[in-house]
Amino acid sequence: MSILLEETSNRLLPRIVLIACGSFSPPTPMHLRMFEIARDHFEMCGSHKVIGGIVSPTHDAYGKKGLAPGKHRCAMVKLALQSSSWIRLSEWETLQDGWSRTQAVLQYHQNFMNNYINSPDLDNMNGDDNHVPGWLPPSLRERRDPVQLRLLCGADLLESFAVPGLWAEEDIEDIVSNHGLVVISRSGSNAEKFIFESDILTKYQRNITLVTNWVSNEVSSTMIRRLLSRGQSVKYLIDDLVIEYIKQFGLFQSKTNSS
């Protein structure tokens, strides 16, 4: 296929942006690897054009155990993303007055992008004199059709929908019906079972994309924090720049010598 024909084909595909919400305390390679796995899937299927990725760390008020201050988590994400040409950090959640529901986070970013596409005013989209936020995909205005923001997550998020009191049903329905899920699951996991057992997920299963990750990586933020708190090395488990940042600011009771 020629480059011109490929570009013409891509322009006809509906455009999507992927967003991952979470603690990122600290960010791990798998947090970012999910974006690459998802984009590869859509490119191979030829169903959508992924034009951007957004990492959105949660507010400090989320209060999860091991949650480093938002300014440090954002700084670590920026360092981890230095090698990416298309995934960007959004600090919006961390700058709010309190914790934001995932549904509200998705709605804000999707509305902002689609308003930006159709707004003639490029400089004041943020409500002040600053430039547009850095998380916006640079190719947004190449076309005028709206983009859809999809929540990128692991299979554990599907399982969490079933935890009593953890999610409001109206939020689950809004996320799946108006945005959609891209679920990265391990080989042998049973994501389909959780969809089947949920009336809401079954109703909108056309908006749920299941992608199998065939190259497993079990390194989690929890594991990294545990190693750091014990003074053990995490070199080769997370980005070297993130390790240096953790050491510099003494995060997670770090005593590790990463050399």
N, C-alpha and C positions, 0 to 999 in steps of 0.2 A: 504494500500500500504506500503510495507517495505521501510525502509530508503534507502537501496541500490537501489531498483527499482525506488524510487522517485528521487534519485540523477542521475540515468541513464537517466530518462525521462527529467530532467532539463538540462542535458548536450546537449540534442538534440534540445532544444529550442533556437531560435535566441536570442542573448543577446542585451539588450538595457541599456543605462544610461539616466537618466532624468536630465535636467538642467532647472533651473528657473532663469530668468534674470529680473532685476528690481532695484528699489531704496533701498528697505529694510531700510527705514528711519523713524522709527525703524522696525526691523523684528517683525512680529506678529505670534502667533501660527498657523494662517491659512496659512501663507507662507510655513510653514513646514508640516502642516497637508495635504496639497495637495500631497506631495510626498507619504505619507502613503496611501491615497485614491487611487492614481494611481497604486502603487505597488500591493495593494489588488486586484484591477481590473484585472491586467495582471495575477496574480496568480490564480484567480478564473476562468479566461478564458482559462488558460493553453496555451496561444499563444506565450508568450515571457518570458524570465527570466530577471528581473530587477536586475542588479548587483551593481548599485550605483546611488547616487543622488548628484547633484552639485548646490550650490547656488552661483550665480555670480552677485555681486553688480555692478552697473554701475559706470562709471567714473564721477568725480566731474564736468567735463565740460558739462555733460548732462544738468545741470543748472535748474533742476526742483525745484519749490518752496518747501521749507521745507527740502531740501537735506542736511543732515549733511555731514561733511568731510568724505571721503572714509575710512580713518584709523579708524574712530569711527564706521562707519557702519559695517566694517569688524570685528571689535572687538565685536560689539553687536551680529553679526551673529554667531561668534565663541562661545560666551556665550550661545546663544539660542540652539546651536547644541550639547552642551555637553552631553545631554542625548541620542543622536542618535548614533547608531552603523554603519550607512551606508550613511548618508547625510553629505557632506563635503563642506567647503568653498573654492572657487577659488577667489584669489585676482587679477587675471590676468588683468581683465578689469580696475580696479582702478590703476594699475601700468603702463598703457599705456600713451603715450604722450597726448592723447586726447580721446574724446568719440569714442567708437567703435560701428559699426552697429551690430545688433543682428545676422545677417547672418555671419559676420566675427567672432563673439564670438563662435558661434556653430562650424564653420569650424575649428577654431584653436583647440578647445578642442577635437573634433572628430579626427582630424588628429593626434594630440599628442597621444591620446590613442592608435590608431591603429598602429602608428609608434613604440610606446612603446612595444606593444605586440610582434612585429617582430624584435625589435632591440636587438642585443646581448650585447650592452653597457648599463647597468642599471644606471650608475652613471652620465653620461654626456648627458642625454636626454634633459636637460634644457639648454644646451649650456654653462655650467660652471661646477665648481667642487662641486656644491651643490647636495644634494640628490634629487630624483624625487619629484615633487610637491605633497603636501599633499592631493590635491583634487582627485588624481587618486584612483579609486576603488581597493582595495587590491587583489581582485580575478581576475584581468584582465588577468594575464598570466597563469591562470589555463587551458585555452584553447587558441588555435591559430587562431580561426576564428575571423573576425573583429566584432566590436561592433558598434551599431548605437546610436547616440546621438539624443534624442528627446526633443523638447522644451515643457516644462510643463508650463501651463498658465491657466488663468481664461477665461471665455467666453467673457470678455471685450476686450481681445486681438483680437478675431475674429472681433468684432465690429470696432476696431481701424483700421483694414485693409481697411475699406471702407472710412476712413477719407481722403479727398483729400490732397495730398502732404505729408502725414505722413509717408507712406512707399513707397519705390520704388518697382514697380511691379516685377522687376527681383529678388529683395531680397525675396519677398513673395514666388515667385515660387521656388527659391533655398531652402528656409527653408522647405517648405512643400514637395517638391519632393525629396530632398536629405537627409532630417532629419526626418521630421514628427512632428505633433503636438499631445500633450495629453492635452485635454481641460477639466478642472474641472468646471462643470456648476451647478447652483442651480436647484432644482426641479422647474419645470414650466418655465425655461428659454427657449429661442428659438434659440439655437445655430445652429440647423439644417437650420433655415431660413437664417442665415448669410452665411452658406456654399452654399445654393441654389442660393443666390443672387450674388455670386462671381464666375465668370468663372474659375478663377485659383483654388479656393478651391474645386469647383465641379470636375475639371479635376483630382485633386489629393486627392479626398476625402477618398480613400482607406488608405492614410497615416495620416488621422486625426482620433484620438480616442476620442470619447466623453464619459465622465464619469460623472454621476450624483452624487453630494454630497447631501446625504439625511440628514446630520446633519449640518444645516446652522450655519455659524459664520460670522456675519457682521462687526466684529471688524477690522478696517482698520488702516494703518499707519496714514492716514489723521486724523482719529478720535482720535488716541492716541496723536498726536501732538497738536490737538485742546484742549484736556483735560489738557495736560501738560502746555500749554501756559496760561491756565486759573488757574493754580495752583491746579487742581483737581487730585484726586487719579486715578491711572491706575492699581492698584494692582488687581490681578486675571485676568487682560486683556492681559498682556504680562508677560514674564518670570521675576521672581524676580531678577535674576542676571542682566538682561537688565535694569530693573528699577534702580538698584543700580548704574550701569554704567552711566546711563543718569543723575542721581543726582550728581555723582562724577565729571562729566565734564560739568555740567550745560547745557546740550543739550536741544534744543527745549524750551528754557526759562522755564525750569522746576523749579517749586516751591513746587511740591507735597510732601506731607508727606505720604509715602507708608506704614506706620505702621498700 
